[in-house]
Amino acid sequence: MEDFTAGAIQNQPSRRIASLGPEWDARIKALVQEWGADTNPELIEEMIITALKMARDKMSVADLKLTNRSLKELRYAAKVFAPYSRVRKAVVFGSARVAADSPEAKVAEEFARRIVAEKYMVITGGGEGIMGAAQRGAGRENSFGLNIRLPFEQRPNEVIEGDPKLINFNYFFTRKLNFVKETHAFALFPGGFGTMDETFEVLTLMQTGKARVIPVVLLDRQGGSYWQTWMAFLTDYLCKIGLVSADDFSFFKIMPNVDEAIAEILQFYKNYHSFRWVGEQMSIRLNHRLAPNAIVDLNKQFADIVRQGEIVQGSALRQEKNEPDIWELPRLILTPHRRNFGRFRQLIDAINLAPLA
Protein backbone atom coordinates (compact mmCIF):
# COMPACT_ATOMS: atom_id res chain seq x y z
CA MET A 1 0.00 0.00 0.00
CA GLU A 2 1.49 3.31 -1.10
CA ASP A 3 1.59 5.88 1.68
CA PHE A 4 -0.49 8.87 0.61
CA THR A 5 1.75 11.20 2.65
CA ALA A 6 4.78 10.09 0.60
CA GLY A 7 6.66 8.77 3.59
CA ALA A 8 5.73 11.32 6.22
CA ILE A 9 3.87 8.58 8.12
CA GLN A 10 6.51 5.93 7.50
CA ASN A 11 9.12 8.25 8.97
CA GLN A 12 7.27 8.27 12.28
CA PRO A 13 8.35 5.67 14.84
CA SER A 14 6.29 2.47 14.77
CA ARG A 15 7.31 1.47 18.28
CA ARG A 16 4.85 2.25 21.02
CA ILE A 17 5.70 5.56 22.69
CA ALA A 18 2.60 6.01 24.91
CA SER A 19 2.42 4.35 28.30
CA LEU A 20 0.01 3.72 31.16
CA GLY A 21 2.77 2.37 33.37
CA PRO A 22 4.52 -1.02 33.44
CA GLU A 23 1.56 -3.05 34.78
CA TRP A 24 -1.04 -1.78 32.30
CA ASP A 25 1.45 -1.78 29.41
CA ALA A 26 2.15 -5.48 30.06
CA ARG A 27 -1.57 -6.32 30.22
CA ILE A 28 -2.27 -4.49 26.96
CA LYS A 29 0.68 -6.17 25.25
CA ALA A 30 -0.54 -9.59 26.39
CA LEU A 31 -4.05 -8.83 25.11
CA VAL A 32 -2.75 -7.83 21.68
CA GLN A 33 -0.56 -10.93 21.48
CA GLU A 34 -3.44 -13.19 22.51
CA TRP A 35 -5.68 -11.60 19.86
CA GLY A 36 -3.07 -12.46 17.23
CA ALA A 37 -2.04 -9.02 15.99
CA ASP A 38 1.14 -10.00 14.17
CA THR A 39 1.52 -6.87 12.03
CA ASN A 40 2.70 -3.73 13.85
CA PRO A 41 1.38 -4.79 17.27
CA GLU A 42 2.96 -1.69 18.83
CA LEU A 43 0.57 0.56 16.94
CA ILE A 44 -2.42 -1.52 18.03
CA GLU A 45 -1.21 -1.25 21.62
CA GLU A 46 -0.90 2.51 21.27
CA MET A 47 -4.46 2.86 19.97
CA ILE A 48 -5.75 0.89 22.96
CA ILE A 49 -3.75 3.12 25.32
CA THR A 50 -5.20 6.21 23.64
CA ALA A 51 -8.74 4.86 24.09
CA LEU A 52 -8.13 4.14 27.77
CA LYS A 53 -6.69 7.61 28.28
CA MET A 54 -9.85 9.05 26.78
CA ALA A 55 -11.84 7.28 29.51
CA ARG A 56 -9.74 9.03 32.18
CA ASP A 57 -10.00 12.38 30.41
CA LYS A 58 -13.75 12.42 31.14
CA MET A 59 -14.53 13.42 27.57
CA SER A 60 -18.08 14.30 26.62
CA VAL A 61 -20.36 11.72 25.03
CA ALA A 62 -20.29 13.73 21.80
CA ASP A 63 -16.47 13.65 21.62
CA LEU A 64 -16.39 9.92 22.36
CA LYS A 65 -19.00 9.19 19.70
CA LEU A 66 -17.14 11.30 17.12
CA THR A 67 -13.83 9.56 17.81
CA ASN A 68 -15.38 6.11 17.89
CA ARG A 69 -17.34 6.52 14.68
CA SER A 70 -14.43 8.13 12.85
CA LEU A 71 -12.15 5.22 13.70
CA LYS A 72 -14.80 2.73 12.61
CA GLU A 73 -15.26 4.52 9.28
CA LEU A 74 -11.51 4.68 8.61
CA ARG A 75 -11.06 1.04 9.53
CA TYR A 76 -13.92 -0.16 7.31
CA ALA A 77 -12.85 1.96 4.32
CA ALA A 78 -9.28 0.65 4.56
CA LYS A 79 -10.65 -2.89 4.58
CA VAL A 80 -12.72 -2.28 1.43
CA PHE A 81 -9.83 -0.71 -0.48
CA ALA A 82 -7.18 -3.22 0.64
CA PRO A 83 -7.79 -5.86 -2.09
CA TYR A 84 -7.30 -3.18 -4.77
CA SER A 85 -4.15 -1.56 -3.39
CA ARG A 86 -2.10 -2.46 -6.48
CA VAL A 87 -4.56 -0.86 -8.91
CA ARG A 88 -4.25 2.83 -9.76
CA LYS A 89 -7.38 4.89 -9.24
CA ALA A 90 -8.77 8.24 -10.37
CA VAL A 91 -11.17 10.33 -8.29
CA VAL A 92 -13.94 12.23 -10.08
CA PHE A 93 -15.40 15.23 -8.24
CA GLY A 94 -18.39 17.22 -9.47
CA SER A 95 -21.94 18.31 -8.76
CA ALA A 96 -24.70 15.88 -7.83
CA ARG A 97 -27.24 18.36 -9.18
CA VAL A 98 -26.50 18.31 -12.92
CA ALA A 99 -28.83 16.27 -15.13
CA ALA A 100 -27.72 12.84 -16.28
CA ASP A 101 -27.95 13.95 -19.93
CA SER A 102 -26.15 17.30 -19.44
CA PRO A 103 -23.00 18.00 -21.49
CA GLU A 104 -20.89 18.01 -18.31
CA ALA A 105 -22.19 14.57 -17.31
CA LYS A 106 -21.46 13.16 -20.75
CA VAL A 107 -17.84 14.38 -20.50
CA ALA A 108 -17.54 12.78 -17.05
CA GLU A 109 -18.90 9.50 -18.39
CA GLU A 110 -16.45 9.54 -21.29
CA PHE A 111 -13.53 10.38 -19.00
CA ALA A 112 -14.33 7.45 -16.69
CA ARG A 113 -14.71 5.03 -19.59
CA ARG A 114 -11.38 6.13 -21.05
CA ILE A 115 -9.41 6.03 -17.79
CA VAL A 116 -10.73 2.53 -17.02
CA ALA A 117 -9.43 1.46 -20.43
CA GLU A 118 -5.99 2.51 -19.14
CA LYS A 119 -6.40 0.03 -16.24
CA TYR A 120 -7.49 2.56 -13.62
CA MET A 121 -10.45 2.25 -11.30
CA VAL A 122 -12.75 5.21 -10.60
CA ILE A 123 -13.73 6.66 -7.22
CA THR A 124 -16.64 9.08 -6.87
CA GLY A 125 -18.84 10.36 -4.08
CA GLY A 126 -21.35 7.69 -5.02
CA GLY A 127 -24.19 10.12 -5.79
CA GLU A 128 -26.00 11.26 -8.91
CA GLY A 129 -25.04 13.93 -11.44
CA ILE A 130 -21.35 14.00 -12.34
CA MET A 131 -20.70 11.13 -9.93
CA GLY A 132 -23.36 8.87 -11.40
CA ALA A 133 -22.20 9.68 -14.93
CA ALA A 134 -18.62 8.76 -14.09
CA GLN A 135 -19.71 5.47 -12.58
CA ARG A 136 -21.80 4.62 -15.60
CA GLY A 137 -18.70 5.19 -17.70
CA ALA A 138 -16.47 3.14 -15.41
CA GLY A 139 -18.97 0.35 -14.78
CA ARG A 140 -19.81 -1.26 -11.45
CA GLU A 141 -16.81 -3.59 -11.44
CA ASN A 142 -14.34 -0.71 -11.74
CA SER A 143 -16.08 1.72 -9.37
CA PHE A 144 -15.87 2.80 -5.75
CA GLY A 145 -18.52 5.02 -4.19
CA LEU A 146 -17.74 7.08 -1.09
CA ASN A 147 -21.24 8.14 -0.13
CA ILE A 148 -22.02 10.74 2.55
CA ARG A 149 -25.09 10.37 4.74
CA LEU A 150 -27.20 13.52 4.33
CA PRO A 151 -30.80 14.34 5.23
CA PHE A 152 -31.37 15.38 1.60
CA GLU A 153 -30.06 15.12 -1.95
CA GLN A 154 -27.35 12.46 -1.62
CA ARG A 155 -28.15 8.82 -2.21
CA PRO A 156 -26.17 6.12 -4.01
CA ASN A 157 -26.53 6.06 -7.78
CA GLU A 158 -27.91 2.96 -9.48
CA VAL A 159 -24.49 1.76 -10.66
CA ILE A 160 -22.85 1.51 -7.22
CA GLU A 161 -25.89 0.94 -4.99
CA GLY A 162 -25.60 -2.39 -3.19
CA ASP A 163 -22.01 -2.96 -4.33
CA PRO A 164 -19.43 -4.01 -1.69
CA LYS A 165 -17.26 -1.12 -2.91
CA LEU A 166 -19.86 1.42 -1.77
CA ILE A 167 -18.76 2.97 1.56
CA ASN A 168 -21.13 5.15 3.57
CA PHE A 169 -19.58 7.92 5.66
CA ASN A 170 -21.12 9.97 8.42
CA TYR A 171 -18.36 12.61 8.35
CA PHE A 172 -17.07 14.64 5.45
CA PHE A 173 -13.53 14.66 6.88
CA THR A 174 -13.21 10.86 6.93
CA ARG A 175 -14.68 10.72 3.43
CA LYS A 176 -12.28 13.36 2.09
CA LEU A 177 -9.33 11.61 3.70
CA ASN A 178 -10.15 8.45 1.77
CA PHE A 179 -10.50 10.34 -1.50
CA VAL A 180 -6.96 11.64 -1.09
CA LYS A 181 -5.50 8.52 0.48
CA GLU A 182 -6.61 6.08 -2.19
CA THR A 183 -6.23 7.91 -5.49
CA HIS A 184 -3.47 8.48 -8.05
CA ALA A 185 -5.20 11.23 -10.04
CA PHE A 186 -8.04 13.74 -9.72
CA ALA A 187 -10.51 14.75 -12.42
CA LEU A 188 -12.54 17.76 -11.29
CA PHE A 189 -15.80 18.88 -12.91
CA PRO A 190 -18.11 21.84 -12.26
CA GLY A 191 -19.81 21.77 -8.88
CA GLY A 192 -20.92 23.75 -5.88
CA PHE A 193 -19.65 24.19 -2.34
CA GLY A 194 -18.82 20.49 -1.95
CA THR A 195 -16.77 20.33 -5.14
CA MET A 196 -14.92 23.52 -4.25
CA ASP A 197 -14.27 22.19 -0.75
CA GLU A 198 -12.80 18.97 -2.14
CA THR A 199 -10.80 20.84 -4.80
CA PHE A 200 -9.15 23.21 -2.34
CA GLU A 201 -8.57 20.38 0.14
CA VAL A 202 -6.58 18.47 -2.48
CA LEU A 203 -4.59 21.53 -3.55
CA THR A 204 -3.88 22.57 0.06
CA LEU A 205 -2.57 19.13 1.01
CA MET A 206 -0.20 19.06 -1.95
CA GLN A 207 0.82 22.71 -1.50
CA THR A 208 1.81 22.07 2.13
CA GLY A 209 3.51 18.72 1.53
CA LYS A 210 0.90 16.79 3.52
CA ALA A 211 -0.03 14.54 0.61
CA ARG A 212 1.88 13.11 -2.32
CA VAL A 213 1.83 15.13 -5.52
CA ILE A 214 -0.44 13.60 -8.17
CA PRO A 215 -2.03 14.88 -11.40
CA VAL A 216 -5.12 17.11 -11.14
CA VAL A 217 -7.08 17.81 -14.33
CA LEU A 218 -10.03 20.22 -14.58
CA LEU A 219 -12.74 19.38 -17.11
CA ASP A 220 -15.96 20.99 -18.31
CA ARG A 221 -18.45 20.71 -21.16
CA GLN A 222 -17.14 21.79 -24.55
CA GLY A 223 -16.95 25.58 -24.57
CA GLY A 224 -17.70 25.81 -20.85
CA SER A 225 -16.16 28.58 -18.77
CA TYR A 226 -16.52 27.23 -15.22
CA TRP A 227 -12.81 26.67 -14.58
CA GLN A 228 -11.71 29.78 -16.48
CA THR A 229 -13.94 31.85 -14.16
CA TRP A 230 -12.47 30.06 -11.14
CA MET A 231 -8.96 30.58 -12.47
CA ALA A 232 -9.57 34.30 -12.96
CA PHE A 233 -10.34 34.64 -9.24
CA LEU A 234 -7.10 32.85 -8.36
CA THR A 235 -4.87 34.78 -10.72
CA ASP A 236 -6.51 38.22 -10.71
CA TYR A 237 -7.07 38.36 -6.98
CA LEU A 238 -5.41 35.73 -4.77
CA CYS A 239 -2.11 35.64 -6.65
CA LYS A 240 -1.89 39.41 -7.15
CA ILE A 241 -2.17 40.11 -3.42
CA GLY A 242 0.28 37.35 -2.55
CA LEU A 243 -2.06 34.81 -0.94
CA VAL A 244 -0.94 32.09 -3.35
CA SER A 245 2.19 31.85 -5.48
CA ALA A 246 2.45 31.39 -9.23
CA ASP A 247 4.14 28.01 -8.71
CA ASP A 248 1.00 26.75 -6.93
CA PHE A 249 -0.77 26.76 -10.29
CA SER A 250 1.48 23.87 -11.34
CA PHE A 251 -0.62 21.48 -9.26
CA PHE A 252 -3.52 21.50 -11.73
CA LYS A 253 -4.24 21.91 -15.42
CA ILE A 254 -7.43 23.01 -17.17
CA MET A 255 -8.04 20.56 -20.01
CA PRO A 256 -10.07 21.33 -23.15
CA ASN A 257 -11.17 17.73 -23.67
CA VAL A 258 -10.98 14.17 -22.38
CA ASP A 259 -8.17 13.19 -24.76
CA GLU A 260 -5.81 15.74 -23.25
CA ALA A 261 -6.90 14.98 -19.71
CA ILE A 262 -6.12 11.27 -20.12
CA ALA A 263 -2.82 12.10 -21.83
CA GLU A 264 -1.84 14.38 -18.92
CA ILE A 265 -2.46 11.65 -16.33
CA LEU A 266 -0.56 9.03 -18.32
CA GLN A 267 2.32 11.46 -18.97
CA PHE A 268 2.63 12.11 -15.23
CA TYR A 269 3.52 8.45 -14.67
CA LYS A 270 5.56 8.02 -17.87
CA ASN A 271 8.86 7.76 -15.98
CA TYR A 272 8.05 9.19 -12.55
CA HIS A 273 6.74 6.50 -10.21
CA SER A 274 6.47 8.03 -6.72
CA PHE A 275 8.50 9.76 -4.05
CA ARG A 276 9.12 9.19 -0.38
CA TRP A 277 10.67 11.15 2.44
CA VAL A 278 13.48 9.36 4.26
CA GLY A 279 14.46 11.70 7.05
CA GLU A 280 15.55 14.92 5.36
CA GLN A 281 16.10 13.21 2.02
CA MET A 282 13.61 12.80 -0.78
CA SER A 283 13.81 9.56 -2.74
CA ILE A 284 12.16 9.91 -6.17
CA ARG A 285 11.44 6.51 -7.69
CA LEU A 286 11.72 6.24 -11.49
CA ASN A 287 10.58 3.61 -13.97
CA HIS A 288 13.81 4.06 -15.98
CA ARG A 289 17.23 5.57 -15.32
CA LEU A 290 17.94 8.99 -16.74
CA ALA A 291 20.86 9.89 -18.98
CA PRO A 292 23.80 11.56 -17.16
CA ASN A 293 23.26 14.84 -19.01
CA ALA A 294 19.64 14.83 -17.81
CA ILE A 295 20.82 14.86 -14.18
CA VAL A 296 23.09 17.83 -14.97
CA ASP A 297 20.14 19.69 -16.50
CA LEU A 298 17.85 18.92 -13.54
CA ASN A 299 20.44 20.30 -11.13
CA LYS A 300 20.61 23.52 -13.16
CA GLN A 301 16.83 23.92 -13.43
CA PHE A 302 15.97 23.05 -9.84
CA ALA A 303 18.92 24.27 -7.79
CA ASP A 304 16.49 26.49 -5.87
CA ILE A 305 14.69 23.55 -4.26
CA VAL A 306 17.86 21.76 -3.09
CA ARG A 307 18.87 22.69 0.46
CA GLN A 308 22.27 20.99 0.39
CA GLY A 309 24.25 18.86 -2.03
CA GLU A 310 22.68 18.15 -5.40
CA ILE A 311 20.31 15.79 -7.18
CA VAL A 312 22.03 12.43 -7.68
CA GLN A 313 20.89 9.26 -9.40
CA GLY A 314 21.21 6.04 -7.42
CA SER A 315 19.38 3.09 -5.92
CA ALA A 316 16.93 2.59 -3.07
CA LEU A 317 17.85 3.85 0.38
CA ARG A 318 18.13 1.33 3.18
CA GLN A 319 14.99 2.65 4.88
CA GLU A 320 12.93 1.78 1.78
CA LYS A 321 13.25 -1.96 2.34
CA ASN A 322 9.67 -2.08 3.63
CA GLU A 323 8.55 -1.49 0.03
CA PRO A 324 10.09 -4.58 -1.65
CA ASP A 325 7.90 -4.36 -4.77
CA ILE A 326 9.71 -1.22 -5.93
CA TRP A 327 13.12 -1.90 -4.38
CA GLU A 328 14.79 -2.34 -7.77
CA LEU A 329 13.57 0.92 -9.28
CA PRO A 330 16.24 3.61 -9.89
CA ARG A 331 16.12 6.70 -7.68
CA LEU A 332 16.86 10.38 -7.73
CA ILE A 333 18.04 11.39 -4.25
CA LEU A 334 18.08 14.97 -3.01
CA THR A 335 17.89 16.96 0.23
CA PRO A 336 15.34 19.67 -0.55
CA HIS A 337 13.73 22.57 1.22
CA ARG A 338 10.31 21.50 2.49
CA ARG A 339 8.44 24.34 0.88
CA ASN A 340 7.20 25.50 -2.51
CA PHE A 341 5.93 22.08 -3.51
CA GLY A 342 4.68 23.53 -6.79
CA ARG A 343 8.31 23.32 -7.88
CA PHE A 344 8.30 19.60 -7.08
CA ARG A 345 5.38 19.24 -9.48
CA GLN A 346 7.47 21.01 -12.11
CA LEU A 347 10.39 18.68 -11.33
CA ILE A 348 8.16 15.67 -12.03
CA ASP A 349 7.23 17.13 -15.42
CA ALA A 350 10.91 17.66 -16.21
CA ILE A 351 11.75 14.08 -15.17
CA ASN A 352 9.11 12.73 -17.55
CA LEU A 353 10.54 14.74 -20.42
CA ALA A 354 14.20 13.96 -19.69
CA PRO A 355 16.23 11.61 -21.94
CA LEU A 356 16.75 8.07 -20.65
CA ALA A 357 20.04 6.28 -20.11
C-alpha positions as MATLAB code, in Angstrom:
seq = 'MEDFTAGAIQNQPSRRIASLGPEWDARIKALVQEWGADTNPELIEEMIITALKMARDKMSVADLKLTNRSLKELRYAAKVFAPYSRVRKAVVFGSARVAADSPEAKVAEEFARRIVAEKYMVITGGGEGIMGAAQRGAGRENSFGLNIRLPFEQRPNEVIEGDPKLINFNYFFTRKLNFVKETHAFALFPGGFGTMDETFEVLTLMQTGKARVIPVVLLDRQGGSYWQTWMAFLTDYLCKIGLVSADDFSFFKIMPNVDEAIAEILQFYKNYHSFRWVGEQMSIRLNHRLAPNAIVDLNKQFADIVRQGEIVQGSALRQEKNEPDIWELPRLILTPHRRNFGRFRQLIDAINLAPLA';
ca = [
       0.000    0.000    0.000;
       1.491    3.309   -1.102;
       1.594    5.875    1.684;
      -0.490    8.867    0.609;
       1.750   11.197    2.650;
       4.784   10.087    0.600;
       6.659    8.767    3.586;
       5.726   11.318    6.222;
       3.870    8.579    8.124;
       6.514    5.930    7.496;
       9.116    8.247    8.969;
       7.271    8.272   12.284;
       8.350    5.670   14.841;
       6.288    2.471   14.766;
       7.307    1.471   18.278;
       4.848    2.247   21.016;
       5.696    5.560   22.687;
       2.597    6.010   24.905;
       2.422    4.354   28.301;
       0.013    3.721   31.164;
       2.775    2.374   33.372;
       4.523   -1.020   33.442;
       1.561   -3.049   34.776;
      -1.036   -1.784   32.296;
       1.454   -1.781   29.410;
       2.148   -5.478   30.063;
      -1.566   -6.325   30.220;
      -2.271   -4.494   26.960;
       0.679   -6.171   25.254;
      -0.541   -9.588   26.394;
      -4.051   -8.834   25.114;
      -2.754   -7.833   21.679;
      -0.556  -10.931   21.479;
      -3.445  -13.194   22.506;
      -5.682  -11.603   19.863;
      -3.066  -12.461   17.225;
      -2.040   -9.021   15.986;
       1.143  -10.005   14.165;
       1.524   -6.868   12.028;
       2.697   -3.729   13.847;
       1.376   -4.789   17.269;
       2.963   -1.691   18.832;
       0.569    0.557   16.939;
      -2.424   -1.524   18.027;
      -1.206   -1.253   21.618;
      -0.901    2.507   21.270;
      -4.458    2.860   19.970;
      -5.749    0.890   22.963;
      -3.752    3.118   25.320;
      -5.203    6.209   23.641;
      -8.740    4.856   24.091;
      -8.130    4.140   27.773;
      -6.686    7.609   28.277;
      -9.853    9.054   26.783;
     -11.839    7.281   29.512;
      -9.738    9.030   32.183;
     -10.004   12.385   30.412;
     -13.746   12.418   31.136;
     -14.530   13.416   27.570;
     -18.084   14.300   26.617;
     -20.361   11.720   25.031;
     -20.294   13.735   21.800;
     -16.470   13.646   21.618;
     -16.393    9.922   22.365;
     -19.002    9.188   19.697;
     -17.139   11.296   17.123;
     -13.830    9.565   17.814;
     -15.385    6.114   17.891;
     -17.345    6.520   14.683;
     -14.430    8.134   12.852;
     -12.151    5.222   13.702;
     -14.805    2.733   12.606;
     -15.255    4.524    9.281;
     -11.507    4.681    8.615;
     -11.058    1.040    9.528;
     -13.920   -0.158    7.313;
     -12.852    1.958    4.319;
      -9.278    0.653    4.559;
     -10.655   -2.894    4.584;
     -12.723   -2.275    1.428;
      -9.829   -0.708   -0.485;
      -7.181   -3.225    0.637;
      -7.785   -5.863   -2.092;
      -7.302   -3.183   -4.766;
      -4.147   -1.559   -3.392;
      -2.105   -2.462   -6.482;
      -4.562   -0.859   -8.908;
      -4.252    2.827   -9.757;
      -7.381    4.886   -9.240;
      -8.772    8.238  -10.366;
     -11.175   10.326   -8.290;
     -13.935   12.228  -10.076;
     -15.400   15.227   -8.238;
     -18.392   17.216   -9.472;
     -21.942   18.309   -8.756;
     -24.698   15.878   -7.829;
     -27.242   18.363   -9.184;
     -26.502   18.309  -12.919;
     -28.833   16.269  -15.127;
     -27.715   12.844  -16.284;
     -27.951   13.951  -19.926;
     -26.154   17.299  -19.443;
     -23.005   18.002  -21.493;
     -20.890   18.006  -18.309;
     -22.186   14.573  -17.311;
     -21.459   13.161  -20.751;
     -17.843   14.383  -20.498;
     -17.540   12.775  -17.051;
     -18.902    9.501  -18.391;
     -16.451    9.545  -21.286;
     -13.525   10.376  -18.996;
     -14.332    7.446  -16.694;
     -14.714    5.033  -19.586;
     -11.380    6.126  -21.049;
      -9.408    6.027  -17.790;
     -10.728    2.529  -17.017;
      -9.434    1.455  -20.435;
      -5.989    2.513  -19.141;
      -6.396    0.027  -16.238;
      -7.486    2.564  -13.624;
     -10.449    2.253  -11.297;
     -12.745    5.211  -10.597;
     -13.730    6.665   -7.220;
     -16.644    9.081   -6.874;
     -18.836   10.359   -4.084;
     -21.352    7.691   -5.018;
     -24.188   10.115   -5.792;
     -26.003   11.262   -8.915;
     -25.044   13.934  -11.444;
     -21.350   13.998  -12.341;
     -20.697   11.134   -9.934;
     -23.358    8.870  -11.400;
     -22.200    9.675  -14.933;
     -18.616    8.764  -14.087;
     -19.705    5.470  -12.581;
     -21.799    4.615  -15.602;
     -18.699    5.189  -17.699;
     -16.473    3.142  -15.411;
     -18.966    0.355  -14.777;
     -19.809   -1.258  -11.452;
     -16.807   -3.590  -11.438;
     -14.338   -0.709  -11.744;
     -16.080    1.717   -9.371;
     -15.867    2.805   -5.750;
     -18.517    5.023   -4.190;
     -17.743    7.080   -1.088;
     -21.239    8.142   -0.126;
     -22.024   10.741    2.545;
     -25.091   10.368    4.743;
     -27.197   13.516    4.333;
     -30.801   14.337    5.234;
     -31.369   15.381    1.600;
     -30.057   15.124   -1.953;
     -27.353   12.465   -1.618;
     -28.150    8.817   -2.207;
     -26.170    6.120   -4.007;
     -26.534    6.056   -7.778;
     -27.913    2.963   -9.477;
     -24.486    1.764  -10.656;
     -22.853    1.507   -7.224;
     -25.889    0.941   -4.985;
     -25.599   -2.391   -3.190;
     -22.005   -2.963   -4.332;
     -19.433   -4.005   -1.689;
     -17.263   -1.118   -2.907;
     -19.855    1.417   -1.765;
     -18.763    2.965    1.556;
     -21.135    5.154    3.566;
     -19.583    7.921    5.663;
     -21.125    9.974    8.423;
     -18.364   12.613    8.354;
     -17.068   14.643    5.454;
     -13.533   14.664    6.877;
     -13.208   10.856    6.930;
     -14.675   10.721    3.432;
     -12.277   13.365    2.089;
      -9.330   11.614    3.703;
     -10.154    8.452    1.770;
     -10.501   10.340   -1.501;
      -6.957   11.643   -1.092;
      -5.497    8.524    0.484;
      -6.612    6.080   -2.189;
      -6.232    7.910   -5.486;
      -3.472    8.483   -8.049;
      -5.202   11.234  -10.042;
      -8.044   13.739   -9.718;
     -10.509   14.755  -12.423;
     -12.539   17.765  -11.292;
     -15.800   18.878  -12.906;
     -18.105   21.845  -12.261;
     -19.812   21.773   -8.884;
     -20.916   23.748   -5.883;
     -19.647   24.193   -2.335;
     -18.824   20.487   -1.954;
     -16.769   20.330   -5.141;
     -14.916   23.525   -4.252;
     -14.274   22.189   -0.747;
     -12.797   18.971   -2.139;
     -10.799   20.840   -4.795;
      -9.151   23.214   -2.343;
      -8.568   20.379    0.143;
      -6.580   18.471   -2.482;
      -4.591   21.525   -3.548;
      -3.876   22.565    0.058;
      -2.568   19.131    1.014;
      -0.198   19.065   -1.951;
       0.818   22.707   -1.504;
       1.807   22.072    2.126;
       3.510   18.719    1.531;
       0.902   16.786    3.520;
      -0.032   14.541    0.606;
       1.879   13.111   -2.320;
       1.833   15.125   -5.523;
      -0.441   13.595   -8.168;
      -2.033   14.884  -11.398;
      -5.123   17.113  -11.141;
      -7.080   17.810  -14.331;
     -10.028   20.225  -14.578;
     -12.738   19.384  -17.109;
     -15.964   20.994  -18.309;
     -18.448   20.711  -21.164;
     -17.139   21.789  -24.550;
     -16.952   25.582  -24.574;
     -17.698   25.805  -20.848;
     -16.157   28.582  -18.773;
     -16.519   27.228  -15.225;
     -12.808   26.671  -14.578;
     -11.711   29.780  -16.478;
     -13.936   31.851  -14.165;
     -12.472   30.064  -11.139;
      -8.963   30.585  -12.470;
      -9.573   34.297  -12.962;
     -10.343   34.643   -9.242;
      -7.103   32.852   -8.356;
      -4.871   34.783  -10.723;
      -6.513   38.224  -10.709;
      -7.071   38.355   -6.979;
      -5.413   35.729   -4.769;
      -2.114   35.640   -6.646;
      -1.888   39.410   -7.147;
      -2.173   40.113   -3.421;
       0.282   37.345   -2.549;
      -2.062   34.808   -0.942;
      -0.942   32.089   -3.355;
       2.186   31.850   -5.477;
       2.455   31.395   -9.225;
       4.139   28.009   -8.706;
       0.999   26.745   -6.933;
      -0.770   26.761  -10.292;
       1.484   23.873  -11.341;
      -0.618   21.483   -9.264;
      -3.522   21.497  -11.733;
      -4.241   21.905  -15.421;
      -7.427   23.014  -17.174;
      -8.042   20.560  -20.009;
     -10.070   21.330  -23.146;
     -11.173   17.726  -23.672;
     -10.980   14.167  -22.378;
      -8.171   13.192  -24.760;
      -5.813   15.740  -23.253;
      -6.898   14.975  -19.706;
      -6.118   11.271  -20.122;
      -2.824   12.099  -21.827;
      -1.845   14.384  -18.925;
      -2.462   11.652  -16.330;
      -0.558    9.034  -18.325;
       2.317   11.458  -18.966;
       2.631   12.114  -15.232;
       3.520    8.447  -14.669;
       5.556    8.024  -17.868;
       8.857    7.764  -15.982;
       8.051    9.190  -12.552;
       6.740    6.496  -10.208;
       6.475    8.029   -6.721;
       8.501    9.755   -4.052;
       9.117    9.189   -0.382;
      10.674   11.154    2.436;
      13.478    9.355    4.259;
      14.460   11.700    7.049;
      15.549   14.923    5.358;
      16.101   13.211    2.021;
      13.609   12.802   -0.777;
      13.814    9.560   -2.735;
      12.160    9.912   -6.165;
      11.443    6.510   -7.688;
      11.722    6.236  -11.486;
      10.579    3.609  -13.969;
      13.807    4.059  -15.983;
      17.232    5.565  -15.325;
      17.943    8.995  -16.745;
      20.857    9.889  -18.977;
      23.804   11.563  -17.161;
      23.262   14.845  -19.014;
      19.644   14.825  -17.813;
      20.824   14.862  -14.184;
      23.087   17.825  -14.968;
      20.135   19.686  -16.503;
      17.854   18.922  -13.538;
      20.444   20.305  -11.135;
      20.606   23.521  -13.155;
      16.826   23.921  -13.434;
      15.966   23.047   -9.841;
      18.923   24.272   -7.790;
      16.489   26.493   -5.866;
      14.691   23.547   -4.261;
      17.861   21.757   -3.089;
      18.867   22.694    0.459;
      22.273   20.990    0.392;
      24.248   18.859   -2.030;
      22.679   18.146   -5.398;
      20.308   15.794   -7.178;
      22.025   12.434   -7.681;
      20.891    9.256   -9.397;
      21.208    6.042   -7.421;
      19.376    3.090   -5.925;
      16.929    2.589   -3.068;
      17.851    3.854    0.379;
      18.130    1.334    3.182;
      14.986    2.648    4.880;
      12.933    1.782    1.785;
      13.249   -1.960    2.345;
       9.673   -2.079    3.630;
       8.555   -1.494    0.027;
      10.086   -4.579   -1.652;
       7.900   -4.364   -4.768;
       9.707   -1.223   -5.932;
      13.119   -1.902   -4.377;
      14.787   -2.344   -7.772;
      13.573    0.923   -9.283;
      16.236    3.613   -9.892;
      16.124    6.700   -7.682;
      16.856   10.381   -7.726;
      18.044   11.386   -4.249;
      18.080   14.967   -3.010;
      17.893   16.958    0.226;
      15.340   19.673   -0.548;
      13.728   22.570    1.223;
      10.308   21.501    2.491;
       8.440   24.337    0.876;
       7.199   25.505   -2.507;
       5.926   22.083   -3.506;
       4.681   23.527   -6.791;
       8.308   23.322   -7.878;
       8.298   19.595   -7.077;
       5.383   19.236   -9.482;
       7.472   21.011  -12.110;
      10.389   18.683  -11.325;
       8.157   15.675  -12.026;
       7.229   17.134  -15.416;
      10.914   17.655  -16.211;
      11.750   14.084  -15.175;
       9.106   12.727  -17.552;
      10.540   14.744  -20.421;
      14.199   13.964  -19.692;
      16.233   11.609  -21.942;
      16.747    8.069  -20.647;
      20.039    6.282  -20.114;
];
